[in-house]
C-alpha cells in the first residue's frame, strides 16, 4: 500500500448490510456509498487505519 504519489484508490467491493455499525460508519467516513464506487484519498496513517478496519469490504490500489 505504498503509493508513489501519496494517494490510494479505495473501492467498495462488498455490501455493508450485515456488518457491524462501526464498520458501516467507517466505510461512510471513507466516502463510499455504493458497491463498485471508488474514491481517491491521501495515503495517511488515519486512512490506512480505516482501510485496515474494513479490509474485508474494500479493495485498495495505489493511486
N, CA, C and O atoms as a GROMACS GRO file, in nm:
protein
  252
    1UNK      N    1   0.080  -0.119   0.000
    1UNK     CA    2   0.000   0.000   0.000
    1UNK      C    3   0.084   0.126   0.000
    1UNK      O    4   0.038   0.227   0.054
    2UNK      N    5   0.200   0.128  -0.054
    2UNK     CA    6   0.281   0.249  -0.056
    2UNK      C    7   0.268   0.321  -0.188
    2UNK      O    8   0.341   0.290  -0.283
    3UNK      N    9   0.179   0.416  -0.195
    3UNK     CA   10   0.156   0.488  -0.319
    3UNK      C   11   0.268   0.586  -0.346
    3UNK      O   12   0.314   0.656  -0.255
    4UNK      N   13   0.312   0.591  -0.471
    4UNK     CA   14   0.422   0.678  -0.507
    4UNK      C   15   0.383   0.826  -0.497
    4UNK      O   16   0.464   0.909  -0.456
    5UNK      N   17   0.260   0.858  -0.535
    5UNK     CA   18   0.218   0.998  -0.532
    5UNK      C   19   0.138   1.033  -0.408
    5UNK      O   20   0.079   1.141  -0.401
    6UNK      N   21   0.134   0.946  -0.310
    6UNK     CA   22   0.065   0.976  -0.185
    6UNK      C   23  -0.084   0.960  -0.189
    6UNK      O   24  -0.154   1.015  -0.104
    7UNK      N   25  -0.137   0.884  -0.286
    7UNK     CA   26  -0.282   0.863  -0.299
    7UNK      C   27  -0.313   0.714  -0.297
    7UNK      O   28  -0.232   0.632  -0.341
    8UNK      N   29  -0.431   0.680  -0.247
    8UNK     CA   30  -0.481   0.543  -0.251
    8UNK      C   31  -0.617   0.544  -0.320
    8UNK      O   32  -0.700   0.632  -0.294
    9UNK      N   33  -0.641   0.446  -0.408
    9UNK     CA   34  -0.772   0.429  -0.468
    9UNK      C   35  -0.842   0.317  -0.392
    9UNK      O   36  -0.795   0.204  -0.389
   10UNK      N   37  -0.954   0.351  -0.330
   10UNK     CA   38  -1.027   0.257  -0.246
   10UNK      C   39  -1.162   0.231  -0.310
   10UNK      O   40  -1.235   0.324  -0.342
   11UNK      N   41  -1.196   0.102  -0.329
   11UNK     CA   42  -1.320   0.061  -0.393
   11UNK      C   43  -1.399  -0.028  -0.299
   11UNK      O   44  -1.344  -0.121  -0.241
   12UNK      N   45  -1.527   0.000  -0.284
   12UNK     CA   46  -1.615  -0.083  -0.203
   12UNK      C   47  -1.655  -0.205  -0.286
   12UNK      O   48  -1.714  -0.190  -0.393
   13UNK      N   49  -1.624  -0.325  -0.238
   13UNK     CA   50  -1.650  -0.446  -0.315
   13UNK      C   51  -1.756  -0.536  -0.252
   13UNK      O   52  -1.807  -0.627  -0.318
   14UNK      N   53  -1.790  -0.512  -0.125
   14UNK     CA   54  -1.893  -0.591  -0.059
   14UNK      C   55  -1.993  -0.499   0.009
   14UNK      O   56  -1.960  -0.385   0.044
   15UNK      N   57  -2.114  -0.548   0.028
   15UNK     CA   58  -2.219  -0.470   0.091
   15UNK      C   59  -2.194  -0.454   0.241
   15UNK      O   60  -2.133  -0.540   0.305
   16UNK      N   61  -2.243  -0.344   0.295
   16UNK     CA   62  -2.231  -0.319   0.439
   16UNK      C   63  -2.358  -0.360   0.513
   16UNK      O   64  -2.373  -0.329   0.631
   17UNK      N   65  -2.449  -0.428   0.447
   17UNK     CA   66  -2.579  -0.462   0.508
   17UNK      C   67  -2.568  -0.543   0.635
   17UNK      O   68  -2.634  -0.512   0.734
   18UNK      N   69  -2.486  -0.646   0.636
   18UNK     CA   70  -2.484  -0.735   0.751
   18UNK      C   71  -2.354  -0.723   0.831
   18UNK      O   72  -2.309  -0.820   0.892
   19UNK      N   73  -2.295  -0.605   0.832
   19UNK     CA   74  -2.173  -0.587   0.909
   19UNK      C   75  -2.200  -0.496   1.028
   19UNK      O   76  -2.308  -0.438   1.039
   20UNK      N   77  -2.102  -0.482   1.115
   20UNK     CA   78  -2.116  -0.403   1.236
   20UNK      C   79  -2.141  -0.255   1.204
   20UNK      O   80  -2.096  -0.204   1.102
   21UNK      N   81  -2.211  -0.190   1.293
   21UNK     CA   82  -2.246  -0.048   1.271
   21UNK      C   83  -2.122   0.040   1.263
   21UNK      O   84  -2.119   0.134   1.184
   22UNK      N   85  -2.020   0.011   1.344
   22UNK     CA   86  -1.900   0.095   1.338
   22UNK      C   87  -1.823   0.072   1.208
   22UNK      O   88  -1.755   0.163   1.161
   23UNK      N   89  -1.834  -0.046   1.150
   23UNK     CA   90  -1.771  -0.070   1.020
   23UNK      C   91  -1.846   0.004   0.910
   23UNK      O   92  -1.786   0.057   0.818
   24UNK      N   93  -1.979   0.007   0.921
   24UNK     CA   94  -2.060   0.084   0.826
   24UNK      C   95  -2.021   0.231   0.832
   24UNK      O   96  -2.008   0.297   0.729
   25UNK      N   97  -2.004   0.282   0.952
   25UNK     CA   98  -1.965   0.422   0.970
   25UNK      C   99  -1.827   0.450   0.913
   25UNK      O  100  -1.803   0.556   0.856
   26UNK      N  101  -1.736   0.355   0.927
   26UNK     CA  102  -1.601   0.370   0.874
   26UNK      C  103  -1.604   0.378   0.721
   26UNK      O  104  -1.535   0.460   0.661
   27UNK      N  105  -1.685   0.292   0.658
   27UNK     CA  106  -1.698   0.294   0.512
   27UNK      C  107  -1.753   0.428   0.466
   27UNK      O  108  -1.706   0.485   0.368
   28UNK      N  109  -1.853   0.479   0.538
   28UNK     CA  110  -1.909   0.610   0.503
   28UNK      C  111  -1.806   0.720   0.525
   28UNK      O  112  -1.800   0.817   0.450
   29UNK      N  113  -1.724   0.705   0.629
   29UNK     CA  114  -1.619   0.802   0.657
   29UNK      C  115  -1.513   0.806   0.548
   29UNK      O  116  -1.450   0.909   0.526
   30UNK      N  117  -1.495   0.694   0.480
   30UNK     CA  118  -1.403   0.689   0.367
   30UNK      C  119  -1.464   0.753   0.243
   30UNK      O  120  -1.394   0.775   0.144
   31UNK      N  121  -1.594   0.782   0.247
   31UNK     CA  122  -1.661   0.846   0.134
   31UNK      C  123  -1.725   0.749   0.039
   31UNK      O  124  -1.757   0.786  -0.074
   32UNK      N  125  -1.746   0.625   0.082
   32UNK     CA  126  -1.804   0.522  -0.005
   32UNK      C  127  -1.951   0.502   0.029
   32UNK      O  128  -1.987   0.487   0.146
   33UNK      N  129  -2.035   0.501  -0.075
   33UNK     CA  130  -2.180   0.485  -0.055
   33UNK      C  131  -2.233   0.361  -0.126
   33UNK      O  132  -2.324   0.296  -0.076
   34UNK      N  133  -2.178   0.329  -0.241
   34UNK     CA  134  -2.232   0.220  -0.324
   34UNK      C  135  -2.123   0.119  -0.357
   34UNK      O  136  -2.004   0.153  -0.361
   35UNK      N  137  -2.164  -0.005  -0.382
   35UNK     CA  138  -2.070  -0.108  -0.426
   35UNK      C  139  -2.013  -0.065  -0.561
   35UNK      O  140  -2.084  -0.011  -0.646
   36UNK      N  141  -1.886  -0.088  -0.580
   36UNK     CA  142  -1.808  -0.054  -0.701
   36UNK      C  143  -1.773   0.094  -0.708
   36UNK      O  144  -1.711   0.136  -0.806
   37UNK      N  145  -1.810   0.172  -0.610
   37UNK     CA  146  -1.770   0.313  -0.608
   37UNK      C  147  -1.624   0.320  -0.565
   37UNK      O  148  -1.582   0.249  -0.474
   38UNK      N  149  -1.548   0.406  -0.629
   38UNK     CA  150  -1.406   0.424  -0.600
   38UNK      C  151  -1.381   0.568  -0.558
   38UNK      O  152  -1.432   0.662  -0.619
   39UNK      N  153  -1.302   0.584  -0.453
   39UNK     CA  154  -1.259   0.717  -0.410
   39UNK      C  155  -1.107   0.719  -0.405
   39UNK      O  156  -1.043   0.615  -0.383
   40UNK      N  157  -1.050   0.835  -0.424
   40UNK     CA  158  -0.905   0.852  -0.416
   40UNK      C  159  -0.876   0.941  -0.296
   40UNK      O  160  -0.916   1.057  -0.291
   41UNK      N  161  -0.804   0.884  -0.199
   41UNK     CA  162  -0.774   0.955  -0.075
   41UNK      C  163  -0.624   0.962  -0.053
   41UNK      O  164  -0.548   0.883  -0.108
   42UNK      N  165  -0.583   1.057   0.028
   42UNK     CA  166  -0.442   1.073   0.063
   42UNK      C  167  -0.396   0.951   0.144
   42UNK      O  168  -0.472   0.895   0.223
   43UNK      N  169  -0.272   0.912   0.122
   43UNK     CA  170  -0.214   0.797   0.192
   43UNK      C  171  -0.162   0.843   0.328
   43UNK      O  172  -0.043   0.873   0.343
   44UNK      N  173  -0.251   0.848   0.427
   44UNK     CA  174  -0.216   0.892   0.562
   44UNK      C  175  -0.237   0.777   0.661
   44UNK      O  176  -0.309   0.682   0.629
   45UNK      N  177  -0.176   0.784   0.778
   45UNK     CA  178  -0.198   0.679   0.878
   45UNK      C  179  -0.345   0.663   0.916
   45UNK      O  180  -0.390   0.551   0.944
   46UNK      N  181  -0.422   0.772   0.920
   46UNK     CA  182  -0.564   0.764   0.955
   46UNK      C  183  -0.642   0.684   0.850
   46UNK      O  184  -0.723   0.599   0.884
   47UNK      N  185  -0.616   0.714   0.723
   47UNK     CA  186  -0.686   0.643   0.615
   47UNK      C  187  -0.643   0.496   0.613
   47UNK      O  188  -0.727   0.409   0.593
   48UNK      N  189  -0.516   0.469   0.634
   48UNK     CA  190  -0.469   0.330   0.638
   48UNK      C  191  -0.536   0.252   0.751
   48UNK      O  192  -0.570   0.135   0.735
   49UNK      N  193  -0.554   0.317   0.866
   49UNK     CA  194  -0.621   0.253   0.978
   49UNK      C  195  -0.766   0.220   0.946
   49UNK      O  196  -0.815   0.113   0.980
   50UNK      N  197  -0.833   0.313   0.881
   50UNK     CA  198  -0.973   0.290   0.842
   50UNK      C  199  -0.983   0.177   0.742
   50UNK      O  200  -1.072   0.092   0.753
   51UNK      N  201  -0.893   0.175   0.645
   51UNK     CA  202  -0.892   0.068   0.545
   51UNK      C  203  -0.863  -0.067   0.610
   51UNK      O  204  -0.924  -0.168   0.574
   52UNK      N  205  -0.772  -0.068   0.705
   52UNK     CA  206  -0.738  -0.192   0.775
   52UNK      C  207  -0.859  -0.246   0.851
   52UNK      O  208  -0.880  -0.367   0.857
   53UNK      N  209  -0.937  -0.157   0.909
   53UNK     CA  210  -1.054  -0.196   0.987
   53UNK      C  211  -1.160  -0.264   0.901
   53UNK      O  212  -1.226  -0.358   0.946
   54UNK      N  213  -1.177  -0.217   0.778
   54UNK     CA  214  -1.281  -0.271   0.690
   54UNK      C  215  -1.220  -0.339   0.567
   54UNK      O  216  -1.277  -0.334   0.458
   55UNK      N  217  -1.105  -0.400   0.585
   55UNK     CA  218  -1.032  -0.459   0.472
   55UNK      C  219  -1.112  -0.569   0.401
   55UNK      O  220  -1.088  -0.596   0.283
   56UNK      N  221  -1.205  -0.631   0.470
   56UNK     CA  222  -1.286  -0.736   0.408
   56UNK      C  223  -1.398  -0.680   0.321
   56UNK      O  224  -1.467  -0.755   0.252
   57UNK      N  225  -1.417  -0.549   0.324
   57UNK     CA  226  -1.522  -0.485   0.244
   57UNK      C  227  -1.467  -0.405   0.125
   57UNK      O  228  -1.541  -0.374   0.032
   58UNK      N  229  -1.338  -0.371   0.129
   58UNK     CA  230  -1.282  -0.282   0.028
   58UNK      C  231  -1.163  -0.345  -0.043
   58UNK      O  232  -1.103  -0.442   0.004
   59UNK      N  233  -1.130  -0.286  -0.159
   59UNK     CA  234  -1.010  -0.320  -0.235
   59UNK      C  235  -0.929  -0.194  -0.248
   59UNK      O  236  -0.984  -0.087  -0.276
   60UNK      N  237  -0.798  -0.204  -0.228
   60UNK     CA  238  -0.712  -0.087  -0.231
   60UNK      C  239  -0.609  -0.101  -0.341
   60UNK      O  240  -0.548  -0.207  -0.358
   61UNK      N  241  -0.590   0.007  -0.416
   61UNK     CA  242  -0.486   0.013  -0.519
   61UNK      C  243  -0.410   0.143  -0.502
   61UNK      O  244  -0.465   0.241  -0.451
   62UNK      N  245  -0.284   0.145  -0.544
   62UNK     CA  246  -0.206   0.268  -0.540
   62UNK      C  247  -0.265   0.366  -0.640
   62UNK      O  248  -0.310   0.329  -0.749
   63UNK      N  249  -0.264   0.492  -0.600
   63UNK     CA  250  -0.324   0.598  -0.680
   63UNK      C  251  -0.246   0.630  -0.800
   63UNK      O  252  -0.284   0.717  -0.878
   0.00000   0.00000   0.00000
